[in-house]
Amino acid sequence: MLNDDYTPMEFVIRVLQQFFQHDLETATLIMLKIHHEGRGVCGVYTRDVAATKVELVLAAARRDQHPLQCLMESA
C-alpha cells in the first residue's frame, strides 16, 4: 500500500484487518510504516491471490471515496 494525504488511518487499519487478516496491533504497525515510509507490505501471496486482494482493496477505497493505492510487486 502507498501513503497519501487523504485516506484516514482508521480506514487503512480496517482494510489490513479485513482483506489481509492482520490483528489490530499488526495492522496498526503496517499502517504506521506506510504513513512514515510512504509504502508498506501487506503480505506475500501467490500472484492470483495478490491480484484479487489488490482489486478488493481498490474497490473498497473507491466505495468509501478514498484515494488509497494498493499494488502488487513480484518478489
Secondary structure, 3 states (H helix, E strand, C coil): CECCCCCCHHHHHHHHHHHHCCCHHHHHHHHHHHHHHCECCCCCCCHHHHHHHHHHHHHHHHHCCCCCECCCCCC
